[in-house]
C-alpha cells in the first residue's frame, strides 16, 4: 500500500494513503494532521463539495480560507456514492488505502454500503475510522451532532455558566477540533498495531464520549470516589474571577500556581502579611480559599500599570503574559522567530499566509503544502491509476457519477 509517488513527501507518515470521506471541520482537521505528517490524503467529495468550500471570504469560487487551511495538500475526487457504480469505484480506491476515515452517522454509512465490514472484504488490512457524534452502542447513536450539540451534552456549556451566569458555547469549535486530534492519534495507534501484528481494525471516535473524557480530566475531582467526596468540578477554573487581571492600563494573564511563585509574588510586593496568611501560604490553602485569593489579587493588580506589573513579575519569575487577539498572532515576535506562519506569494488564490504544522521532528519533518485542491481536481489522476479506460470514464461522467475539476477535465 506504500505509494512510491508520495516518497518525496517528508514526515513520519510518508507513503501512507488515507481515503477521506469526511467534511466540515472534525474529519478534515483529523486528515489534515495526517497529511501534514506526510500521508497522501484523497478527499472524496460530492458534486457540491465540502460545505466549508462555501464558508467565509474567498478569492475564487469554492476555495474559502477555512477550506484551504484544513484541506491543504490533499487530493480531491468527486464521486456520487449514492449510485452503485460510484460505490464500486470508491471501494476500488479503498483497496489501495492504508486507512479509511468517514464522519457519517452509522445508519448513513450503512445505507451507502461502505461500512467496515464492506470495506475489509476488499482490503483486510485496512484501518477504518468512524468519526461521529455518539458511540454506536448507545441510544444516541443515530442522532445528528455538531460542535454545539457536543458542547451541550458533554456538560461544557453548563460549566461555562459558572463563569458567566448562563450556559454558553466557547468561542471556538472545540469539540470538532479535539475529536479531530483524537481521530488522528487513534489512526496512528492502529497503524502501529498493524505494523506489529499485520492486522487492520475498525476504530470508533465518538464526539460525546471523547469530549466527556476530555472535560473530566480535571473535573472528576471528588466524583472519583464512591460515594462522591464532592461534585465533578475543579473549582479554580470555573470561578467568575478566573480571568485576566485588570490593571491600570489593560489586562494581564498571571498564574500564581505553586508555593515558590506565591513567595516570589509577595516578596516582590513586600507583603509579608500575605506571605504568612494561613489561607494562602500553601497551595492546598489557596485551593481551599480560591475565591478570597482572587478577590485580593484582583484588587492588587489595580494598583499598577500593565507595564509595571509585567516588569515586576518577570523579575520575580511569576508567569505573566500580555493578551493577544487572533490578529496579534500574525505579528507576535515569538511566532516570527519560529516561523509559525508561511507566506506563499505564487498561490493559485493569490498571496496567502498559513500556519505550519506546530510540532517539529528532528529526522522526519512535517510536510507543508499550501495548496488546497479544486473540486474534483484529481479525479482523472486516480481513475488513471485504477486503469479505468477512457470509455468507462466517459460513461461514468455522463451518468454524473464522477466529476472533474477544470484543471483535469476528461479528455
MINUPA-390398 format. One line per 5 residues: number of its first residue (from 1); their letters; for each residue y negated, x negated, z negated of C-alpha. Coordinates in steps of 0.25 Angstrom, whole numbers, always signed. Layout:
% residues N
NUM) a) Y:X:Z  ...
***
This chain:
% residues 411
1) xxxxx) +0:+0:+0  -9:-12:-1  -19:-11:+11  -22:-24:+18  -35:-19:+23
6) xxxxx) -40:-18:+9  -36:-32:+5  -51:-37:+7  -56:-27:-4  -57:-34:-17
11) xxxxx) -54:-28:-30  -41:-27:-39  -36:-14:-31  -38:-21:-17  -27:-16:-8
16) xxxxx) -25:-3:-15  -26:+10:-7  -31:+23:-14  -31:+37:-7  -43:+44:-14
21) xxxxx) -43:+60:-13  -54:+61:-24  -68:+66:-23  -81:+67:-30  -82:+57:-42
26) xxxxx) -70:+55:-51  -60:+51:-40  -69:+44:-31  -74:+35:-43  -60:+32:-46
31) xxxxx) -57:+28:-32  -70:+20:-31  -66:+12:-43  -52:+9:-35  -60:+6:-22
36) xxxxx) -69:-4:-29  -57:-11:-35  -52:-13:-21  -44:-1:-17  -44:+5:-4
41) xxxxx) -48:+20:-7  -46:+30:+4  -54:+43:+1  -48:+56:+7  -59:+66:+9
46) xxxxx) -60:+80:+15  -70:+83:+27  -81:+86:+17  -79:+72:+10  -80:+69:-5
51) xxxxx) -91:+78:-12  -99:+66:-17  -102:+63:-2  -112:+74:-3  -118:+72:-17
56) xxxxx) -131:+65:-19  -140:+57:-10  -135:+51:+4  -140:+44:+16  -128:+48:+25
61) xxxxx) -120:+61:+24  -108:+61:+15  -112:+47:+9  -119:+51:-4  -122:+40:-14
66) xxxxx) -112:+45:-24  -101:+45:-14  -104:+31:-9  -104:+26:-23  -90:+31:-27
71) xxxxx) -83:+30:-13  -87:+16:-9  -77:+8:-1  -67:+20:+1  -62:+25:+14
76) xxxxx) -64:+40:+18  -53:+48:+25  -55:+63:+28  -42:+71:+27  -40:+86:+25
81) xxxxx) -30:+86:+14  -28:+101:+15  -21:+100:+29  -7:+96:+29  -10:+85:+39
86) xxxxx) -21:+80:+30  -12:+79:+18  -1:+72:+26  -12:+62:+31  -16:+60:+17
91) xxxxx) -2:+57:+12  -1:+47:+23  -13:+40:+17  -7:+41:+3  +5:+33:+7
96) xxxxx) -4:+21:+9  -11:+22:-5  -9:+15:-18  -16:+27:-25  -20:+41:-22
101) xxxxx) -31:+48:-30  -36:+62:-30  -45:+71:-38  -40:+85:-35  -34:+95:-45
106) xxxxx) -19:+95:-46  -18:+108:-38  -27:+104:-27  -19:+91:-24  -6:+98:-25
111) xxxxx) -11:+108:-14  -14:+96:-5  +0:+91:-7  -5:+77:-12  +0:+77:-26
116) xxxxx) +6:+64:-31  +20:+70:-28  +15:+72:-14  +9:+58:-12  +20:+50:-19
121) xxxxx) +31:+55:-9  +23:+47:+1  +19:+36:-8  +28:+34:-20  +20:+22:-26
126) xxxxx) +6:+30:-25  -3:+31:-37  -8:+45:-37  -20:+48:-46  -25:+62:-49
131) xxxxx) -39:+63:-54  -43:+77:-58  -49:+85:-69  -37:+89:-78  -23:+83:-80
136) xxxxx) -13:+92:-73  -4:+95:-85  -15:+102:-91  -20:+117:-89  -33:+112:-83
141) xxxxx) -26:+104:-72  -31:+112:-60  -45:+115:-66  -57:+109:-58  -64:+97:-65
146) xxxxx) -77:+90:-63  -84:+80:-71  -92:+91:-79  -79:+98:-81  -72:+86:-87
151) xxxxx) -85:+82:-96  -84:+97:-101  -69:+98:-104  -68:+84:-110  -78:+86:-121
156) xxxxx) -88:+77:-115  -99:+88:-113  -97:+93:-127  -98:+78:-132  -112:+77:-125
161) xxxxx) -117:+90:-133  -117:+82:-146  -127:+73:-140  -136:+83:-132  -133:+96:-139
166) xxxxx) -125:+103:-128  -114:+100:-119  -118:+90:-107  -112:+83:-96  -114:+68:-95
171) xxxxx) -124:+63:-84  -112:+57:-76  -99:+62:-71  -92:+54:-82  -78:+62:-81
176) xxxxx) -77:+59:-66  -80:+44:-67  -72:+42:-80  -60:+48:-73  -62:+41:-60
181) xxxxx) -61:+28:-68  -49:+33:-75  -43:+36:-62  -45:+22:-57  -39:+15:-69
186) xxxxx) -27:+25:-68  -24:+22:-54  -25:+7:-56  -16:+8:-68  -6:+16:-59
191) xxxxx) -7:+4:-49  -4:-6:-59  +9:+2:-63  +13:+3:-49  +12:-12:-48
196) xxxxx) +21:-13:-60  +31:-2:-56  +29:+1:-42  +27:+16:-45  +16:+25:-41
201) xxxxx) +12:+36:-50  +3:+48:-52  -10:+47:-61  -18:+58:-67  -32:+56:-71
206) xxxxx) -37:+69:-77  -52:+70:-80  -51:+79:-92  -41:+70:-99  -47:+57:-95
211) xxxxx) -61:+62:-100  -56:+67:-113  -49:+54:-115  -62:+46:-112  -70:+54:-121
216) xxxxx) -61:+54:-133  -61:+38:-133  -71:+38:-144  -72:+53:-147  -57:+55:-152
221) xxxxx) -63:+49:-165  -58:+57:-177  -50:+66:-168  -40:+55:-166  -34:+59:-180
226) xxxxx) -26:+71:-182  -31:+79:-189  -45:+74:-184  -54:+66:-193  -66:+70:-185
231) xxxxx) -70:+77:-171  -67:+70:-158  -81:+63:-158  -87:+50:-159  -100:+54:-166
236) xxxxx) -109:+42:-162  -108:+45:-147  -111:+60:-148  -123:+59:-157  -136:+64:-151
241) xxxxx) -143:+52:-156  -134:+43:-148  -143:+40:-137  -152:+29:-132  -162:+25:-143
246) xxxxx) -177:+29:-140  -187:+18:-143  -202:+18:-142  -201:+15:-127  -188:+20:-122
251) xxxxx) -173:+21:-125  -162:+10:-128  -147:+11:-130  -144:+4:-143  -130:+3:-149
256) xxxxx) -129:-2:-163  -114:-1:-164  -108:-12:-173  -112:-17:-186  -117:-30:-181
261) xxxxx) -127:-22:-171  -131:-14:-183  -134:-26:-192  -142:-33:-180  -149:-20:-177
266) xxxxx) -154:-18:-192  -157:-33:-193  -166:-33:-181  -174:-21:-187  -174:-27:-201
271) xxxxx) -167:-15:-206  -158:-19:-218  -159:-5:-223  -151:+0:-210  -142:-12:-210
276) xxxxx) -137:-9:-224  -137:+6:-223  -123:+11:-226  -124:+21:-215  -126:+11:-204
281) xxxxx) -121:-3:-210  -107:-2:-203  -102:+4:-190  -94:+14:-198  -106:+19:-205
286) xxxxx) -115:+20:-193  -103:+28:-186  -103:+38:-198  -119:+39:-198  -121:+39:-183
291) xxxxx) -132:+50:-184  -140:+43:-194  -138:+30:-187  -144:+35:-174  -155:+42:-181
296) xxxxx) -160:+29:-188  -158:+20:-176  -165:+30:-167  -177:+30:-176  -178:+15:-176
301) xxxxx) -178:+14:-161  -191:+22:-160  -198:+10:-167  -198:+0:-156  -199:+0:-141
306) xxxxx) -186:-1:-132  -190:-16:-128  -192:-20:-143  -178:-14:-147  -171:-20:-135
311) xxxxx) -176:-34:-139  -173:-32:-153  -159:-26:-151  -155:-37:-140  -158:-48:-150
316) xxxxx) -150:-41:-161  -138:-39:-152  -138:-24:-153  -134:-17:-140  -147:-11:-133
321) xxxxx) -149:-7:-119  -160:+0:-111  -157:+13:-104  -155:+12:-89  -156:+24:-79
326) xxxxx) -146:+24:-68  -157:+19:-59  -160:+8:-68  -145:+3:-66  -150:-2:-52
331) xxxxx) -160:-12:-57  -153:-15:-70  -153:-31:-71  -139:-32:-76  -134:-23:-65
336) xxxxx) -141:-32:-55  -135:-44:-62  -120:-39:-60  -123:-33:-46  -119:-19:-50
341) xxxxx) -126:-13:-38  -123:-17:-24  -133:-15:-13  -128:-13:+1  -138:-12:+12
346) xxxxx) -129:-10:+24  -122:+2:+19  -120:+14:+28  -128:+22:+19  -140:+12:+19
351) xxxxx) -143:+3:+7  -135:+7:-5  -132:+1:-19  -119:+4:-26  -113:-1:-39
356) xxxxx) -102:-11:-38  -89:-10:-46  -93:-13:-60  -80:-21:-64  -78:-35:-60
361) xxxxx) -65:-43:-57  -64:-58:-56  -53:-58:-46  -53:-45:-39  -68:-40:-38
366) xxxxx) -70:-25:-35  -74:-21:-21  -88:-16:-17  -89:-7:-4  -102:+1:-4
371) xxxxx) -98:+10:+8  -92:+24:+5  -84:+30:+17  -89:+40:+26  -81:+53:+26
376) xxxxx) -68:+50:+34  -73:+36:+38  -59:+30:+36  -50:+42:+41  -47:+35:+54
381) xxxxx) -44:+22:+48  -34:+28:+38  -28:+36:+49  -26:+24:+58  -20:+17:+46
386) xxxxx) -10:+28:+45  -7:+26:+60  -11:+40:+64  -13:+41:+79  -25:+46:+86
391) xxxxx) -19:+59:+90  -15:+62:+76  -29:+58:+71  -36:+67:+81  -27:+79:+77
396) xxxxx) -30:+77:+62  -45:+76:+65  -45:+89:+74  -38:+96:+62  -49:+91:+53
401) xxxxx) -38:+84:+44  -45:+71:+45  -60:+67:+47  -67:+54:+52  -80:+48:+47
406) xxxxx) -89:+45:+59  -86:+30:+57  -71:+33:+60  -70:+44:+69  -57:+47:+76
411) x) -57:+41:+90
***
